[in-house]
């Protein structure tokens, strides 16, 4: 039997809370650290008990295998351990326990800033990355024009990458990672930085890479991308694997968990990021008569009401609200700035958003909301409310389009 491309066994990664890592200040410190690394690794292997009250385990007892040519999605909430796992597989950080074995050349595209030398030009970084992958200069040259064309930033090839925008950086980084023919390609959520057209282009390229028999690991919150690219997915929760199998099944499990979080989002919500200056305290759905509503109806009014507390006596606030469908794809973004409204604040109060004619087809949805003061998030809740939309006569016929091909309902007319 062919050996796995990736083999992860009892992997654990802990961080000491309240302690800073030792800084490397000089070249001598770096050399000493490199010399000690093998002995530190052996020391860790002999440690059978690494538990400590002040340790936070980003990953714990994670084991799985990926066969050559498999395309696997890694999904989970923020803080589940996805990026930590990819950093260990990419050899950026070392595990505290266990081991991760990779067989083949690995190319990683993690957060913006990883893998490129800031002082070198785009051209020089392409050759540097290829050399790190073990490619000859001739091999890299044969791929150079293809990389440049894909990145669409030919005029900046001789500019140091430290002057690149985040979008330009991602374009070149992905082009390099995908075209230098690694046996294993590891991609994190970094693609969210690029524009929509480039994201589509990248997803298409990853599909091509997958059909070429190379192994691909993808972390993304875009469930439709995971669903289209990955036959298999792994669900992480609090640093542990809770599901590993067919992508459709794993996504359903993930979304069920998100809905449970949205059922009581104001207590012990690990995804909430709140500074405490202004914070949400309640949410409610109402119909056009301002009566509580369990299930919104396509084509009917929907009023979303939010209660808040204002501890800093701020006078104005902006609100950004995004509606996601059952695949985690954003279908609408409602923003006070876009419509030219700044919400006046009291010490305690309520604000509402009215959608006169709900343009959503039958299905399950989730709302994320951010309260902002001077453009800065002071309360961010990715799962403040989950709800199911039922169908009514949005169209006169009473018929609805297939939800597989429709994420929104639109009034329209036909002419002949």
N, C-alpha and C positions, 0 to 999 in steps of 0.2 A: 504493500500500500504506500502511496506517495505520502511523504511526511508533511505535516501542516506548514503553511506559510507563516502562521502566527500561532504560538502556543503559550498561553498564560496560565500559570499555576499558583494558586493561593496568594495572589498578589495583594499587598497591603502598602499603603502610604500614609504616614502620620506626620503631623506638624505639631510642634510644641507651641502651645498657646502662650502669648506674652513674651516669647523669646525670639530674638532676631538671629538670623543666620550669621555666621562669621564672615566678615567682608574680606574680599581679596583686593588688597590695595596696590600691590606691586607685582611685577613679573616674577620676582623670587617667590612670593606667596603662591602664585599660580603654579609654579614648578613644584613647590613642596606639596601642594594639594594634590597634583597629579601623581606624584610619587607615592603618596600615602593612600590614594584611592583603592588600590587592590587590597591593601591590608585592612582598610575600613570595611570593605565589602566582605572579607573573610570573617571579620569580627561580628558583623551583622548576622552572617549565616549561623554563627554559634550562639546567637542570642535567641532563646526560645520564648522569652517573655519580655515583650516590649511595651506592655500596657503601662499607662501612667495617667494619673488624674488630670494632668494638664495637657494631654495629647488629644489632638483632633484627628480622627481617621477620615481622610478624604476618600480612601478606598480600603476595603476590608474583605479578605478571603475571596478575591475575584479569580475565577478560573473559566477558561473557554479556549476553543481552538477555531482557527479559520483555515479552510483548505485553500490551496492555490486556485486562483480564478474566482473565488467567492467575492461577492459585494455585500458588505454587512453595514447596516445602519446602527449607530449608537444613539439612543434617545433617553430623555429624562429631564427632570426639572433643573433649574439653575441650582448649582451646588450639589448635584447628584454624583459628581466625580468624573464626568465625561472628559473634560479637558485634561484633568490630571492623568487619566488613563492614556490619552493620546500622547501626552508629554513623556510618559514612561516608555511607551512603545517607540517614540521618536528619539529616545536616548537623550532627551533634554534634562530630565530629572531621574534620579535613581529611586527604586522602590525601597521601602523600609523592610518589607518581608516578601518572600516569594520570588518568582522569576518570570521574565517575559522573553521568549526566544523567537527571533524573526529570521527566516531563511530567505535571503534575496536582498537586492538593493532596495532601500527605503527612501522615498521622497515624501516630505511632510509639508503641509501648508496649514500652519496653525495661526496664532494671532499675528496681526500686522506687525512687522519688525523682526520676526524670527527668520533667520536663515540668510539674510543679506548683510553685507558689510556696508555701513552707511557712507563711508568715504569713497567707495568705489562706484563707478558708473554702472548703468544698467547692463551695458555690454560686458564689462568686467565681471559683474556678478553672475551672469549667465555661465561664463566659463568657470568661475569659482565653484558654483553649485554642481556643474557637471563633473569637475575634478573630485569634489567630495563624494559623488556617487560612483567614482571609479571609472569614469569615461575618459577616453583619450581625447586630445584636442581635435583630432579629425572627426570623431563621432559627434562632438559638440557642434563643430562647424556645419556638419551635415544637417543638423536640426535648427541651426541659428535662425535662418530666414523664416521658418515655420513658427518659431517662438515669437519673433518680432511681429509677424503678421497677425497672430492670434491676439497679442497684447494690445495692438492698435496704438502703440505709443512710440513709433519708429523715430520721430523727431527728437525724442528725449533719451535715446540709447546712450549718448555720450555725456549725459548729465548725471552727477552723483545722486544716488537714490535718496540721500538725506533731504533733497529738495523736491522729492515727489510728493504729491498729495496721496492720501490714503487710498483713493480709488486707483491712481496710477500704480501704486505699489502692489495692490492686490492683483491688478491685471498682469503685471510682469511676473509676480510670484506664482500665480496659478499657471501661467503659460509655461514657466520653467518646470514646475512640479509635474505637470501633465505630459510634457513633450520629451523629457529626457529619459523616457522609457524605464522607469523603475519597475521592479517586480511587485513592489508593494507601495500603494499610494494612500496616504493618510491626510484627510481633509477635515478641518474644523469649521465652525460656524463663520469663519472669516469672510465667506462669500457674501454675507449680508452687507458688507461695506460697499460692494460694487453696485452699479446701476442695474436696473431690471433687465435690460437687454443683455448685459454682460453675464448676469446670473444665469439667464437661459442658455447662453452660449457655453458657460462652464458646465452646467448640468448635462448638456448635449455631449460635451467632451468626455465627461466622466462616464456617460453611457457607452461611448466608443471605447474607452479604456477597459471597461468591464467586458465588452465583447471580444477584446483582444486576449483575454485569458489572464489578465493581471489581477492581483488581489487589491481590493479597495475597502477602506474603512472610512465611513462618513458620519460626522456629527452634525446634526441640524435640527432646528425647531420647525422647519418647513416639512410637515408630514407628507404633503403631496410629492415633494422631491424624494423623500425617503421611500415612499410607496412606489414611485416609478422606477427608482434605481436599484433598490435593495430587496431581493427575495427574502432575506433573513435580517432580523433586527434583534438587538440586545437592549433591554430596558434596565437602566441603573436607577436605584433609589437609595439615598443616603450612603453611597459608596459601595453598595452591594448589588449583585445581579438578582433581579426579581422575576425576569422573564427573558427567555431566549428561544426564538422560533420564527414561524412565518410572520412576515411584516404586518399583514392585516390584523392578525390576532394580537400581536404585541402592541400595535398602535391603539387598538380598542382598549386594552388594559391600561395603557398610559392615559388615554382620554377619560376613562372612568375615574382614575385617580385624581385628575385635574378637576373633574366635576365635584368630587367629594370635597376637595379643598375649597371650591367656590361655594359649597353649601354653608360653610361657616368661615368666611375669609378674614374676619376681623380678630380671630383668636389663634395664636400660635401658627401663623402663616409664614412658612420659611421663605416664600418667594417675595414677600412684601418688603419694600425698602422705604422706611419712613423716618424722617428726621425729627418728627414730633412738632414741627412749627404749625403746620395745618394738617389735620389728618381726618380721613373718612371714618365714620362710626356706624353707618348703616346704608343699605340700598334697598330699593323697592321698585317693582314694575306696576304701572297703573294703566288703565284703559282711558278712552276719551272722556268718560264720566268721572275720572279720578278715583276709580275703584280698583282694589288690588287685583292683579292679573297673574295667573299661574303660567299660562302659555300664550305668548303673543301670536297674533294671527296675520298672515300675509295680507297686505293691502289695507289693514286697519291701523289706526293710530296707536303708537306706543309711547308712553311717558316713562322715562327713567329718572328716579329721584334719589339723591344722595344726601345723607346727613353728614355734617362735619363739625370739628372743633378747631378754633383758631387761638393758639396760645401766645402768638407773638403780636397780636393786634394788627396783622396785615390788613390793608384796606382793599386790595385788588388781587385777583388770582386768575390764572389761566387753567383750562382743563383740556386734556387730550384723551380721547376715548377711542379704542379700536375694537371692532367686532371680528372675531375669528370663527371660521366654520369648523366642522367636525374633523377636518384634516389639519387644523392649525394654520390655515391660510387666511390672511387678513382680507376681509371682504368690504370693509368700510372703516374710514377714519373720520371722527367727528371732533372738531377742534375749535375752541372759542376764538382763537386768533384769526383763523381762516374766515370766519363770518363777522369779524370785527367787534367781538364782545369781550369785555373784561368783567368778570363777576365780582360785584361788591361783596365784602365779607363782614360778618358780625362775629361776636365771640363764639356763638353757636348758631347753626342755621341749616338750611337745606337749599340745594340748587337742583334744577331739573333740566332735562333735555327731551324735547318732544320731536318724535319722528311722525309726521302727519300721515304717511302712507307707507307702512313697512315693506321694503322691497326685497325681502328675503324669502327664498323658497322653503318648503318643508325641510326640516333638519335640526341638528343640534348645534348650538353656538355658545361662545364664551366671550366675555367682555374683559378687556384690560383697561385700566384707567390710570392717568397720572395727573396729580395736582402740581402746579408749577408756580413758583414765585420768582419773578425776574428771569424767566427762562430756565430755572433750575428745578428739577423734580424734588418735591418735599414729601410726597407720598406716592409710591408707585406700586400698583397691585395688578399683576398679570392675570389674576383669576378672581376678580371681584364678583362675577355673576355668571352662572351657567343656566341656559334655558333652551327649551325646544319650541320651534315655530310650527304652528299648525296651519293648514291651508284653507283659505276661503276663496271667494270669487275675485281674485285679483284681476283676472281677465273675464270678460262677459260670458265666455263659454263655460267657465268653471273648471277648465283644464289647466294643467301646469306643465312646464317643460321638465324634461328629465334632469334631476339634480346632478347627474353625472356630468352634464354639460352646462350647468348654469349655477353661478354663485350669487346672482342677483336677478330680480325681476324688473323689467323696464316697460314703461308705457311706450307703445310704438304704433305706427300706422303703416299700412301697405297701400301702394298706388299702382294702378295698371293703366 
